[in-house]
Amino acid sequence: MVLIQTLSLVLFFSLSIIWLVSRRGKFFLDKKVKPKSLVEVLLFASLITLLILVISQLLGSKPLEFFLDFPYEIGLIAIAEELFFRATSTQTIGENPTGLLYSLLMPLLFSSDFLSYLELVVFFAAIHFASNHLRKNWGLAYSILFRIFLIGILVVQNQSSSFIIELLLLLVPIYYYSKLFPNKAKKWLYKLGINLKDGSLIKQILIGIGLAFLIFLIIQIEGIILTPLGLQDSTRVVQTVSSFSVLTLLMSITLTPIAEETFFRGFLQEKIGIIFTSVLFALAHFAYSSVVEFLAAFTAAIILGLYVQRQKNHGIVPTIIAHSLINLTALLIIFVH
């Protein structure tokens, strides 16, 4: 298997280099680098990762084990694929024949049985669609970058099962505003409430600390009320969090607050209001199967939502800080107490 993949790599590289030299690298960067192109690269990589994860979950299989065991080797093969299929084959025999050839041929190199072959056919077909779109719109360099990001996301996702969801929560609203305001990254951030010029950073940090303290105090009161009712089930949260990987724990105080506040307070709240946003935010935390966690998430969402609503530019920097501090406090209670 490894020999076949190595020979394929050499063949793809050799044929592609010969073709690219004759074209003088024209297809590498057809257009000026723009922020929207990078957002599309990450979004495509995230969506395809989610697609294959859903298929694998439904079928109970693991078709990407080889990709995770040899990420660097797969990275080289991915670059060779882009040079051969997207740059060379697409320009000679056309997009549709290339897509069909790519989707049916590449899975043969990585599948161990017919079921994994079918899964990988879907996977590689999706890759061809995304790569071809990026190549046509932004240049070959972006389809190559997409393949590198895809492998990176798969590797990180293997270490932290929540990574892809958090990444999509961050990317979807950014992509939405990138469509409304093409290539105006500052406008995207402003619409999402990320504005460091809205007062000093120290001021926003202090507000974030104040919000976190208020939320934590109310959550403690809720816990006291729920205890005599027999609804104090925080041990479920402790058991779940204790099983998290180190990467997931680090994400809970970094990527998670940024992604969730950007999506729920910066994007969704403006569309559907505080109450519905808070309910959805609480439901997203019901994966712990804990009434305490559900109520705590709903309480936090209401308070953070009210703060954002009262701000002139709906700034979410203090809510990101508060969210991070709340999660950090929870981790310290679980692992240090």
Secondary structure, 3 states (H helix, E strand, C coil): CHHHHHHHHHHHHHHHHHHHHHHCCCCCCCCCCCHHHHHHHHHHHHHHHHHHHHHHHHHCCCCCHHHHHCHHHHHHHHHHHHHHHHHHHHHHHCHHHHHHHHHHHCHHHHCCCHHHHHHHHHHHHHHHHHHHHHHHHHCHHHHHHHHHHHHHHHHHHHHCCCHHHHHHHHHHHHHHHHHHCCCCHHHHHHHCCCCCCCCCHHHHHHHHHHHHHHHHHHHHHHHHHHCCCCCCCHHHHHHHHHCCCHHHHHHHCCHHHHHHHHHHHHHHHHHHCHHHHHHHHHHHCHHHCCHHHHHHHHHHHHHHHHHHHHCCCCCCHHHHHHHHHHHHHHHHHHHHC
